[in-house]
Amino acid sequence: MLKKLKKVWNSIQSEAVILVDREVILSNFFYDRILKHKNLSNALSYILSNKLKNTMMPANSMRNVIKDIYLNNKNIILSAVSDILAVHSRDPVIKQYSYSFIIPKKISCSSSISY
């Protein structure tokens, strides 16, 4: 599964580079969510912390908590990869791994659900 994790993350990053070239106006969006991160867990912690931040818990503090959780529970990231793979293989509209990563409602599908 770790090979799949690396393959999926490398594909997501490669696709993001192409998307930045195609959609220059969205370059900051792709950079913030994908390109500035060295791995999937960092990218996911960035996205999640920005969704959960509030006045009591700013994004940076939230991100540290989430990264800690990911470090101590690798199954979360492996499940995210399974979800990305499931969306990619089951949704005919999704042609790239990066789409299933950057479209949040798509990532919430479970890899155990069959369509």
C-alpha positions in Angstrom: 0.0 0.0 0.0 2.9 2.4 0.6 3.9 2.0 -3.1 0.3 3.0 -4.0 0.6 6.0 -1.6 3.7 7.2 -3.4 2.3 6.5 -6.8 -0.9 8.4 -6.1 0.9 11.4 -4.5 3.4 11.6 -7.3 0.5 11.5 -9.8 -1.4 14.2 -8.0 1.7 16.5 -7.9 2.4 15.8 -11.6 -1.2 16.5 -12.6 -1.2 19.7 -10.5 1.8 21.0 -12.4 0.0 20.5 -15.7 -3.2 22.1 -14.3 -1.2 25.2 -13.2 0.0 25.6 -16.7 -3.5 25.2 -18.1 -5.3 27.3 -15.5 -2.9 30.0 -14.4 -5.6 31.8 -12.5 -5.9 28.8 -10.2 -2.1 28.4 -9.6 -2.3 29.6 -6.0 -5.1 27.1 -5.3 -3.0 24.2 -6.7 0.1 25.4 -5.0 -1.5 25.8 -1.6 -3.3 22.4 -1.6 -0.8 20.2 -3.5 2.5 21.6 -4.8 3.9 23.1 -1.7 3.6 19.8 0.3 6.1 17.0 0.2 3.5 14.3 0.9 -0.2 13.5 1.0 -0.4 13.7 4.8 0.9 17.3 4.8 -1.5 18.3 2.0 -4.4 16.7 3.8 -3.5 18.3 7.1 -3.3 21.7 5.4 -6.7 21.3 3.8 -8.4 19.9 6.9 -6.9 22.5 9.2 -8.1 25.3 7.0 -11.6 23.9 7.1 -11.6 23.4 10.9 -9.8 26.6 12.0 -11.6 29.0 14.2 -10.9 31.9 16.5 -10.0 29.5 19.4 -7.8 27.3 17.2 -6.0 28.9 14.3 -5.1 26.9 11.2 -1.4 26.4 12.2 -2.3 25.0 15.6 -5.0 22.8 14.1 -2.5 21.6 11.5 0.0 20.5 14.1 -2.6 18.5 15.9 -3.8 16.8 12.7 -0.2 16.0 11.5 0.4 14.4 14.9 -2.7 12.3 14.5 -1.6 11.2 11.0 1.9 10.3 12.3 0.4 8.1 15.0 -2.2 6.5 12.8 -0.9 5.7 9.3 -4.2 4.0 8.5 -5.9 7.3 8.1 -3.6 8.3 5.2 -3.9 4.8 3.7 -7.7 5.1 3.8 -7.5 8.4 2.1 -5.4 6.8 -0.7 -8.0 4.0 -0.9 -10.8 6.7 -1.2 -8.9 8.5 -4.0 -8.3 5.3 -5.9 -12.0 4.3 -5.4 -13.2 7.7 -6.8 -10.8 7.5 -9.6 -11.7 4.0 -10.7 -15.5 4.3 -10.2 -16.4 7.8 -11.3 -16.3 8.1 -15.1 -16.0 11.9 -14.8 -12.8 11.7 -12.7 -9.9 11.2 -15.1 -7.1 12.3 -12.8 -6.1 11.5 -9.2 -5.8 15.2 -8.5 -9.5 15.8 -9.2 -10.6 13.3 -6.6 -8.2 14.9 -4.2 -9.2 18.6 -4.8 -12.9 17.9 -5.0 -13.7 17.4 -1.3 -17.1 15.9 -1.6 -15.7 13.2 -3.8 -13.0 12.2 -1.3 -15.6 11.4 1.3 -16.8 8.3 -0.6 -15.7 5.0 1.0 -13.6 2.6 -1.0 -15.7 -0.2 0.4 -18.9 1.0 -1.3 -19.6 -0.6 -4.6 -21.5 1.4 -7.2 
